């Protein structure tokens, strides 16, 4: 997602959150007069429609928000009918229900935008992680080519690295699809990690069994390969996925 679009998502999320706060305040302070309460509900409906339209213009699915707005609009018409017949208790009750629908619609929009923003941040983070892993694969290949280990060992290490790259290619495909699949990408990245670690293990064991080739660039192989481990990156992976999993629990409406 382009930076300008992300900024747009942030702005709409802020507007939606502010709208809920303002409208709930108006509801609590204006509910003593039925005509005023109905007017507030109408303004809430209009603001919810405006935000839903803005969300849709940003490419976000606003279907659920529109559905809530339509339900609320129908209930609000019932409230007006009750008020016209001087059924004040029913009018207030129906207006309150309509307000719940409208404010829920605004909350749905806010929640959806927050999800979109977090998802885009996660995708960027995962793509950066893939780039770093690909760089490490190349580093191992370079060290391997300069070493004196047997061709059989080189073939085995490269086989693991090829498999790691295959996992990373699948991860990139999952992230760049029309509907990015973060879970699949994460699974493939972990698969790449396992293959890279196995390549390092095989390489180290071969160097340890061949004293004449026990150093690369004049230094012990252990020092050269130590920097190829990346536990911190996978703590980062877990952190990137944490917010997405939290969001996946969905939005719980106050009324439906």
ROZA-506821 format. One line per 4 residues: number of its first residue (from 1); for each residue z, y, x of N, C-alpha, C. Coordinates in nm, 3 decimals. Atoms other than C-alpha are relative to their C-alpha. Layout:
N
NUM	Z:Y:X:Z:Y:X:Z:Y:X; ...
***
This chain:
256
1	0.000:-0.119:0.084:0.000:0.000:0.000:0.000:0.124:0.087; 0.003:-0.120:-0.080:-0.092:0.345:0.143:0.131:0.075:-0.010; -0.126:-0.074:-0.005:0.193:0.573:0.243:0.014:0.093:-0.120; -0.007:-0.093:0.112:0.104:0.826:-0.028:0.037:-0.071:-0.129
5	-0.034:0.074:0.121:0.127:0.557:-0.296:0.146:-0.038:0.000; -0.141:0.035:-0.010:0.466:0.445:-0.168:0.087:0.121:-0.034; -0.074:-0.122:0.031:0.588:0.805:-0.183:-0.002:0.023:-0.151; 0.011:-0.014:0.144:0.459:0.816:-0.541:0.094:-0.093:-0.073
9	-0.091:0.096:0.062:0.658:0.504:-0.628:0.144:0.048:0.011; -0.136:-0.050:-0.020:0.974:0.653:-0.481:0.029:0.113:-0.097; -0.018:-0.114:0.088:0.926:0.972:-0.679:0.018:-0.044:-0.144; -0.011:0.045:0.138:0.873:0.790:-1.008:0.133:-0.071:-0.023
13	-0.129:0.068:0.014:1.179:0.571:-0.946:0.112:0.102:-0.014; -0.102:-0.106:0.007:1.386:0.886:-0.887:-0.003:0.068:-0.137; 0.014:-0.065:0.130:1.247:1.049:-1.202:0.054:-0.087:-0.112; -0.046:0.092:0.104:1.317:0.741:-1.410:0.151:-0.008:-0.002
17	-0.146:0.008:-0.009:1.675:0.716:-1.285:0.064:0.128:-0.053; -0.051:-0.128:0.047:1.733:1.086:-1.348:-0.014:0.012:-0.151; 0.024:-0.007:0.144:1.584:1.054:-1.695:0.106:-0.077:-0.077; -0.103:0.080:0.067:1.826:0.778:-1.791:0.132:0.075:-0.002
21	-0.127:-0.073:-0.007:2.123:0.982:-1.672:0.004:0.118:-0.094; 0.005:-0.117:0.087:2.015:1.295:-1.856:0.001:-0.038:-0.147; 0.012:0.038:0.140:1.931:1.112:-2.176:0.129:-0.063:-0.053; -0.129:0.057:0.043:2.255:0.915:-2.189:0.101:0.111:-0.023
25	-0.090:-0.115:0.018:2.443:1.243:-2.143:-0.031:0.072:-0.131; 0.040:-0.067:0.123:2.241:1.404:-2.423:0.042:-0.081:-0.122; -0.037:0.088:0.111:2.309:1.102:-2.643:0.148:0.016:-0.035; -0.144:-0.005:0.022:2.685:1.124:-2.597:0.045:0.136:-0.052
29	-0.044:-0.134:0.038:2.702:1.501:-2.645:-0.062:0.048:-0.131; 0.070:-0.051:0.118:2.457:1.534:-2.936:0.005:-0.093:-0.119; 0.004:0.102:0.106:2.530:1.230:-3.151:0.076:0.042:-0.125; -0.079:-0.040:0.116:2.759:1.422:-3.388:-0.087:0.056:-0.111
33	0.090:-0.055:0.100:2.461:1.578:-3.567:-0.124:-0.089:-0.007; 0.108:0.098:0.014:2.208:1.331:-3.701:-0.138:0.058:0.031; 0.133:-0.054:-0.033:1.902:1.560:-3.692:-0.018:0.022:0.151; 0.007:-0.020:-0.144:1.981:1.651:-3.332:-0.013:-0.133:0.073
37	0.003:0.132:-0.062:2.037:1.288:-3.245:-0.140:-0.060:-0.010; 0.136:0.050:0.018:1.699:1.194:-3.390:-0.097:0.074:0.093; 0.086:-0.080:-0.090:1.536:1.477:-3.193:0.014:-0.047:0.144; -0.024:0.051:-0.136:1.698:1.351:-2.873:-0.070:-0.134:0.019
41	0.066:0.130:-0.008:1.570:1.001:-2.948:-0.151:0.016:0.014; 0.144:-0.026:-0.010:1.218:1.137:-2.996:-0.038:0.048:0.139; 0.027:-0.049:-0.136:1.235:1.321:-2.665:0.014:-0.114:0.101; -0.017:0.115:-0.087:1.362:1.004:-2.500:-0.123:-0.090:-0.005
45	0.122:0.079:0.017:1.067:0.813:-2.644:-0.118:0.062:0.074; 0.111:-0.070:-0.065:0.822:1.075:-2.521:0.009:-0.010:0.152; -0.017:0.007:-0.145:0.970:1.071:-2.172:-0.025:-0.142:0.051; 0.025:0.140:-0.038:0.963:0.691:-2.162:-0.149:-0.028:0.003
49	0.145:0.019:0.003:0.595:0.696:-2.262:-0.066:0.066:0.121; 0.058:-0.071:-0.114:0.518:0.953:-1.993:0.022:-0.077:0.130; -0.030:0.076:-0.121:0.691:0.748:-1.724:-0.078:-0.132:0.004; 0.077:0.125:0.005:0.522:0.427:-1.841:-0.146:0.027:0.035
53	0.137:-0.036:-0.034:0.185:0.601:-1.821:-0.017:0.027:0.148; 0.005:-0.028:-0.144:0.261:0.724:-1.470:0.010:-0.129:0.079; -0.013:0.129:-0.067:0.370:0.374:-1.370:-0.132:-0.075:-0.003; 0.128:0.070:0.014:0.047:0.226:-1.505:-0.106:0.062:0.090
57	0.099:-0.067:-0.084:-0.155:0.489:-1.317:0.017:-0.034:0.148; -0.027:0.040:-0.137:0.010:0.368:-0.994:-0.029:-0.148:0.023; 0.035:0.141:-0.014:-0.109:0.014:-1.058:0.113:-0.095:-0.030; -0.116:0.084:0.032:0.228:-0.114:-1.181:-0.011:-0.048:-0.145
61	0.005:0.057:0.134:0.247:-0.344:-1.483:0.111:0.061:-0.086; -0.098:-0.066:0.087:0.417:-0.138:-1.755:0.002:-0.062:-0.139; 0.010:0.066:0.130:0.358:-0.387:-2.037:0.135:-0.012:-0.069; -0.133:0.019:0.058:0.728:-0.461:-2.087:0.057:0.134:-0.048
65	-0.051:-0.132:0.038:0.816:-0.091:-2.095:-0.067:0.047:-0.129; 0.071:-0.040:0.122:0.546:-0.020:-2.355:0.049:-0.078:-0.121; -0.048:0.083:0.110:0.670:-0.309:-2.568:0.135:0.051:-0.052; -0.131:-0.053:0.038:1.025:-0.169:-2.565:-0.015:0.134:-0.073
69	0.023:-0.129:0.063:0.896:0.177:-2.653:-0.050:-0.018:-0.144; 0.053:0.024:0.135:0.704:0.040:-2.950:0.109:-0.053:-0.094; -0.110:0.050:0.083:1.007:-0.152:-3.076:0.093:0.114:-0.038; -0.088:-0.113:0.026:1.220:0.158:-3.041:-0.059:0.098:-0.099
73	0.067:-0.092:0.092:0.963:0.370:-3.222:0.008:-0.049:-0.143; -0.009:0.058:0.135:0.964:0.133:-3.518:0.140:0.018:-0.057; -0.139:-0.015:0.045:1.344:0.141:-3.536:0.032:0.147:-0.030; -0.024:-0.143:0.022:1.345:0.521:-3.508:-0.058:0.044:-0.135
77	0.057:-0.033:0.131:1.116:0.544:-3.811:0.092:-0.049:-0.111; -0.098:0.049:0.099:1.370:0.332:-4.000:0.116:0.098:-0.010; -0.111:-0.095:-0.002:1.640:0.576:-3.893:-0.035:0.125:-0.079; 0.044:-0.118:0.074:1.439:0.868:-4.030:-0.001:-0.026:-0.150
81	0.002:0.035:0.142:1.395:0.688:-4.360:0.141:-0.002:-0.057; -0.140:0.002:0.045:1.770:0.626:-4.386:0.054:0.142:-0.013; -0.048:-0.138:0.003:1.838:0.991:-4.306:-0.056:0.074:-0.121; 0.062:-0.065:0.116:1.594:1.105:-4.573:0.067:-0.042:-0.130
85	-0.069:0.048:0.120:1.791:0.895:-4.825:0.151:0.026:0.008; -0.141:-0.035:-0.020:2.122:1.041:-4.700:0.088:-0.120:0.036; -0.077:0.117:-0.047:2.225:0.701:-4.561:0.037:0.026:0.146; -0.032:-0.054:-0.133:2.395:0.865:-4.266:0.046:-0.108:0.099
89	-0.051:0.104:-0.091:2.575:0.562:-4.123:-0.114:-0.086:0.053; 0.115:0.081:-0.041:2.257:0.355:-4.119:-0.094:0.080:0.090; 0.088:-0.085:-0.081:2.061:0.650:-3.979:0.051:0.010:0.143; -0.059:-0.008:-0.134:2.300:0.690:-3.686:-0.013:-0.132:0.073
93	0.007:0.132:-0.062:2.309:0.316:-3.622:-0.141:-0.031:0.049; 0.139:0.029:-0.038:1.930:0.282:-3.619:-0.047:0.092:0.113; 0.037:-0.091:-0.108:1.889:0.591:-3.400:0.058:-0.047:0.132; -0.064:0.052:-0.121:2.135:0.443:-3.153:-0.078:-0.120:0.056
97	0.077:0.116:-0.045:1.937:0.118:-3.140:-0.132:0.045:0.062; 0.126:-0.053:-0.054:1.614:0.313:-3.088:0.022:0.059:0.139; -0.032:-0.057:-0.131:1.778:0.503:-2.801:0.018:-0.109:0.105; -0.019:0.112:-0.093:1.874:0.172:-2.643:-0.135:-0.054:0.046
101	0.134:0.047:-0.037:1.513:0.058:-2.653:-0.067:0.096:0.097; 0.068:-0.098:-0.084:1.385:0.381:-2.501:0.062:0.009:0.140; -0.065:-0.007:-0.132:1.644:0.398:-2.223:-0.021:-0.129:0.078; 0.032:0.126:-0.068:1.587:0.030:-2.149:-0.141:0.004:0.058
105	0.137:-0.011:-0.051:1.216:0.105:-2.113:-0.002:0.080:0.129; -0.005:-0.082:-0.121:1.296:0.376:-1.859:0.064:-0.078:0.114; -0.065:0.080:-0.105:1.529:0.140:-1.671:-0.094:-0.109:0.052; 0.097:0.101:-0.043:1.258:-0.128:-1.667:-0.099:0.061:0.098
109	0.093:-0.069:-0.089:1.019:0.123:-1.510:0.065:0.024:0.136; -0.072:-0.025:-0.125:1.278:0.221:-1.250:0.014:-0.129:0.081; -0.020:0.128:-0.068:1.355:-0.143:-1.168:-0.130:-0.052:0.059; 0.130:0.048:-0.047:0.987:-0.229:-1.139:-0.046:0.075:0.123
113	0.041:-0.079:-0.116:0.919:0.056:-0.899:0.083:-0.035:0.122; -0.084:0.040:-0.114:1.215:-0.037:-0.682:-0.046:-0.133:0.055; 0.053:0.129:-0.044:1.082:-0.393:-0.671:-0.128:0.017:0.082; 0.127:-0.022:-0.069:0.737:-0.269:-0.569:0.022:0.059:0.138
117	-0.027:-0.065:-0.128:0.877:-0.048:-0.295:0.059:-0.100:0.099; -0.062:0.100:-0.088:1.096:-0.325:-0.153:-0.101:-0.107:0.042; 0.098:0.102:-0.032:0.810:-0.572:-0.172:-0.096:0.049:0.107; 0.091:-0.055:-0.101:0.579:-0.343:0.024:0.068:0.011:0.136
121	-0.075:-0.008:-0.126:0.850:-0.284:0.286:0.012:-0.139:0.063; -0.014:0.137:-0.050:0.901:-0.660:0.315:-0.131:-0.049:0.059; 0.131:0.043:-0.050:0.528:-0.725:0.355:-0.029:0.063:0.135; 0.022:-0.067:-0.129:0.504:-0.465:0.632:0.086:-0.062:0.110
125	-0.089:0.061:-0.098:0.805:-0.616:0.806:-0.047:-0.138:0.043; 0.049:0.134:-0.033:0.661:-0.967:0.787:-0.127:0.006:0.084; 0.123:-0.014:-0.078:0.323:-0.853:0.918:0.033:0.041:0.144; -0.044:-0.039:-0.135:0.498:-0.686:1.213:0.058:-0.120:0.075
129	-0.058:0.119:-0.061:0.690:-1.007:1.278:-0.110:-0.097:0.043; 0.113:0.088:-0.035:0.367:-1.209:1.273:-0.069:0.051:0.125; 0.064:-0.058:-0.120:0.214:-0.970:1.528:0.080:-0.030:0.125; -0.084:0.030:-0.117:0.510:-1.019:1.761:-0.007:-0.147:0.037
133	0.007:0.143:-0.028:0.491:-1.396:1.726:-0.134:-0.036:0.063; 0.131:0.026:-0.059:0.120:-1.395:1.802:-0.002:0.045:0.147; -0.009:-0.048:-0.138:0.195:-1.192:2.114:0.075:-0.101:0.087; -0.077:0.098:-0.076:0.450:-1.452:2.221:-0.079:-0.129:0.022
137	0.087:0.116:-0.019:0.205:-1.733:2.164:-0.093:0.023:0.119; 0.090:-0.032:-0.111:-0.035:-1.558:2.399:0.074:0.002:0.133; -0.081:-0.002:-0.123:0.242:-1.506:2.655:0.022:-0.141:0.051; -0.021:0.139:-0.041:0.317:-1.878:2.657:-0.130:-0.058:0.055
141	0.129:0.052:-0.048:-0.052:-1.959:2.694:-0.029:0.053:0.142; 0.025:-0.058:-0.132:-0.078:-1.721:2.990:0.087:-0.065:0.107; -0.092:0.065:-0.096:0.229:-1.869:3.161:-0.043:-0.144:0.025; 0.043:0.140:-0.010:0.101:-2.218:3.091:-0.122:-0.012:0.091
145	0.123:0.005:-0.080:-0.239:-2.145:3.245:0.030:0.022:0.148; -0.033:-0.028:-0.140:-0.073:-2.015:3.564:0.087:-0.108:0.064; -0.092:0.100:-0.051:0.160:-2.313:3.595:-0.074:-0.119:0.061; 0.055:0.120:-0.063:0.107:-2.638:3.784:0.034:-0.127:-0.077
149	-0.031:0.119:0.078:0.209:-2.870:3.503:-0.129:-0.077:-0.026; 0.118:0.085:0.019:-0.022:-3.159:3.422:-0.085:0.048:-0.117; 0.089:-0.036:0.110:-0.320:-3.118:3.193:0.050:-0.059:-0.132; -0.053:0.063:0.122:-0.155:-3.357:2.949:0.107:0.088:-0.063
153	-0.105:-0.091:0.050:0.143:-3.121:2.922:-0.064:0.125:-0.058; 0.068:-0.119:0.051:-0.086:-2.822:2.883:-0.063:-0.027:-0.136; 0.063:0.034:0.127:-0.272:-2.999:2.606:0.104:-0.009:-0.112; -0.105:0.014:0.102:0.052:-3.083:2.425:0.056:0.135:-0.040
157	-0.054:-0.134:0.030:0.190:-2.729:2.455:-0.100:0.079:-0.083; 0.102:-0.075:0.074:-0.138:-2.577:2.339:-0.018:-0.053:-0.142; 0.010:0.058:0.135:-0.147:-2.818:2.047:0.106:0.060:-0.091; -0.107:-0.063:0.079:0.189:-2.682:1.929:-0.032:0.147:-0.027
161	0.033:-0.142:0.017:0.070:-2.325:1.984:-0.114:0.018:-0.100; 0.109:-0.006:0.098:-0.250:-2.392:1.790:0.055:-0.018:-0.142; -0.059:0.024:0.131:-0.043:-2.526:1.504:0.081:0.121:-0.045; -0.076:-0.121:0.033:0.184:-2.222:1.523:-0.094:0.110:-0.049
165	0.096:-0.103:0.041:-0.118:-1.994:1.501:-0.058:-0.031:-0.138; 0.048:0.039:0.133:-0.243:-2.191:1.200:0.100:0.043:-0.107; -0.103:-0.044:0.094:0.088:-2.127:1.026:-0.004:0.151:-0.019; 0.002:-0.147:0.009:0.066:-1.757:1.107:-0.123:0.049:-0.075
169	0.120:-0.038:0.075:-0.289:-1.738:0.975:0.021:-0.019:-0.150; -0.030:0.025:0.142:-0.172:-1.891:0.648:0.097:0.105:-0.054; -0.096:-0.103:0.040:0.116:-1.644:0.639:-0.072:0.132:-0.027; 0.076:-0.124:0.019:-0.124:-1.352:0.683:-0.084:-0.006:-0.127
173	0.081:0.016:0.121:-0.349:-1.489:0.410:0.086:0.017:-0.126; -0.090:-0.012:0.115:-0.051:-1.514:0.174:0.041:0.144:-0.024; -0.045:-0.139:0.013:0.054:-1.156:0.245:-0.111:0.096:-0.038; 0.112:-0.089:0.028:-0.293:-1.005:0.210:-0.078:-0.041:-0.125
177	0.065:0.043:0.124:-0.387:-1.189:-0.111:0.013:0.108:-0.107; -0.006:-0.097:0.110:-0.447:-0.995:-0.431:0.141:0.008:-0.057; -0.141:0.006:0.040:-0.099:-1.109:-0.536:0.078:-0.058:0.117; -0.069:0.049:-0.120:0.102:-1.131:-0.211:0.110:-0.101:-0.033
181	-0.098:0.107:0.020:0.313:-1.446:-0.186:0.096:0.001:0.119; -0.097:-0.019:-0.109:0.616:-1.357:0.026:0.069:-0.131:0.035; -0.070:0.126:-0.028:0.789:-1.694:-0.012:-0.086:-0.094:0.085; 0.090:0.085:-0.078:0.484:-1.884:0.115:-0.015:0.053:0.142
185	0.013:-0.060:-0.133:0.444:-1.639:0.403:0.123:-0.031:0.085; -0.124:0.027:-0.073:0.808:-1.683:0.503:0.007:-0.146:0.044; 0.002:0.143:-0.033:0.772:-2.062:0.492:-0.092:-0.027:0.118; 0.095:0.021:-0.109:0.466:-2.048:0.718:0.050:0.062:0.131
189	-0.056:-0.063:-0.120:0.638:-1.810:0.961:0.107:-0.090:0.062; -0.101:0.092:-0.052:0.928:-2.051:0.992:-0.066:-0.124:0.062; 0.074:0.112:-0.058:0.679:-2.332:1.051:-0.056:0.036:0.136; 0.050:-0.047:-0.130:0.522:-2.126:1.330:0.112:0.004:0.102
193	-0.116:-0.006:-0.090:0.867:-2.072:1.479:0.033:-0.138:0.056; -0.033:0.135:-0.045:0.934:-2.444:1.493:-0.101:-0.051:0.104; 0.104:0.044:-0.094:0.602:-2.511:1.668:0.012:0.074:0.133; -0.014:-0.076:-0.125:0.657:-2.232:1.921:0.120:-0.050:0.079
197	-0.119:0.050:-0.070:1.006:-2.357:2.000:-0.026:-0.137:0.062; 0.033:0.132:-0.056:0.869:-2.709:2.048:-0.090:0.016:0.122; 0.087:-0.026:-0.115:0.601:-2.572:2.281:0.083:0.043:0.121; -0.087:-0.046:-0.109:0.868:-2.393:2.488:0.080:-0.116:0.056
201	-0.080:0.114:-0.043:1.082:-2.708:2.498:-0.083:-0.095:0.087; 0.088:0.089:-0.077:0.791:-2.922:2.616:-0.034:0.059:0.136; 0.033:-0.070:-0.124:0.695:-2.665:2.878:0.118:-0.003:0.097; -0.119:-0.003:-0.085:1.049:-2.635:3.011:0.030:-0.139:0.058
205	-0.028:0.136:-0.048:1.097:-3.010:3.031:-0.097:-0.040:0.110; 0.100:0.033:-0.102:0.773:-3.046:3.227:0.029:0.072:0.130; -0.033:-0.077:-0.121:0.875:-2.773:3.470:0.122:-0.057:0.069; -0.121:0.057:-0.058:1.213:-2.935:3.517:-0.026:-0.132:0.071
209	0.033:0.128:-0.061:1.051:-3.270:3.606:-0.092:0.014:0.121; 0.092:-0.022:-0.110:0.815:-3.112:3.860:0.056:0.110:0.090; -0.061:-0.099:-0.087:1.014:-2.937:4.137:-0.101:0.094:0.065; 0.099:-0.084:-0.067:0.696:-2.811:4.302:-0.051:0.109:-0.093
213	0.051:-0.097:0.096:0.606:-2.628:3.984:0.114:0.060:-0.081; -0.117:-0.043:0.075:0.955:-2.524:3.885:0.014:0.149:-0.012; -0.009:-0.144:0.015:0.884:-2.154:3.911:-0.135:0.056:-0.040; 0.120:-0.072:0.041:0.635:-1.918:3.756:0.012:0.141:0.054
217	-0.004:-0.133:-0.061:0.547:-1.596:3.937:0.116:0.011:0.098; -0.104:-0.003:-0.101:0.803:-1.693:4.198:0.141:0.004:-0.054; -0.133:-0.003:0.058:1.095:-1.699:3.952:0.024:-0.130:-0.075; -0.029:0.122:0.075:1.275:-1.989:3.784:-0.062:0.007:-0.139
221	0.068:0.003:0.129:1.092:-2.098:3.472:0.094:0.038:-0.113; -0.094:-0.030:0.107:1.407:-2.064:3.264:0.004:0.149:-0.028; -0.003:-0.145:0.018:1.409:-1.688:3.326:-0.126:0.049:-0.069; 0.126:-0.044:0.060:1.042:-1.653:3.235:-0.007:-0.033:-0.148
225	0.012:0.045:0.138:1.075:-1.844:2.910:0.113:0.048:-0.089; -0.114:-0.042:0.080:1.409:-1.704:2.802:-0.041:0.107:-0.100; 0.042:-0.109:0.086:1.241:-1.395:2.657:-0.089:-0.043:-0.114; 0.089:0.047:0.105:1.022:-1.611:2.438:0.077:-0.049:-0.123
229	-0.080:0.042:0.115:1.310:-1.711:2.211:0.023:0.122:-0.089; -0.003:-0.116:0.090:1.352:-1.496:1.903:0.090:-0.023:-0.120; -0.094:0.018:0.110:1.661:-1.574:1.700:0.018:0.130:-0.079; -0.021:-0.128:0.067:1.700:-1.203:1.624:-0.109:0.028:-0.102
233	0.109:-0.022:0.093:1.357:-1.191:1.463:0.019:-0.079:-0.128; -0.016:0.080:0.121:1.454:-1.466:1.223:0.122:0.042:-0.080; -0.103:-0.069:0.076:1.772:-1.285:1.132:-0.067:0.113:-0.078; 0.076:-0.106:0.065:1.532:-1.002:1.053:-0.078:-0.056:-0.119
237	0.074:0.063:0.109:1.322:-1.239:0.840:0.091:-0.022:-0.119; -0.095:0.024:0.109:1.627:-1.339:0.637:0.039:0.131:-0.068; -0.036:-0.130:0.055:1.717:-0.974:0.594:-0.112:0.057:-0.086; 0.114:-0.049:0.076:1.366:-0.884:0.477:-0.010:-0.069:-0.137
241	0.013:0.077:0.123:1.376:-1.159:0.215:0.116:0.021:-0.096; -0.122:-0.009:0.080:1.725:-1.078:0.090:-0.020:0.088:-0.123; 0.018:-0.092:0.112:1.631:-0.778:-0.126:-0.101:-0.053:-0.101; 0.101:0.054:0.091:1.326:-0.952:-0.269:0.062:-0.106:-0.089
245	-0.065:0.105:0.080:1.537:-1.249:-0.380:0.095:0.061:-0.102; -0.091:-0.066:0.093:1.790:-1.014:-0.534:-0.077:0.058:-0.118; 0.083:-0.058:0.105:1.517:-0.835:-0.728:-0.059:-0.106:-0.091; 0.066:0.104:0.078:1.366:-1.164:-0.843:0.086:-0.050:-0.115
249	-0.088:0.041:0.110:1.670:-1.220:-1.067:-0.037:0.075:-0.129; 0.051:-0.071:0.117:1.510:-0.964:-1.294:0.095:0.104:-0.055; -0.074:-0.108:0.062:1.628:-0.674:-1.505:0.062:-0.049:-0.130; -0.069:0.042:0.120:1.886:-0.738:-1.773:0.011:0.119:-0.095
253	-0.001:-0.110:0.096:1.833:-0.520:-2.077:0.133:0.004:-0.074; -0.124:-0.017:0.074:2.125:-0.378:-2.263:-0.016:-0.035:-0.146; 0.025:0.035:0.140:1.958:-0.445:-2.594:-0.142:-0.052:-0.012; 0.137:0.048:0.025:1.656:-0.640:-2.713:-0.006:-0.058:-0.140
***
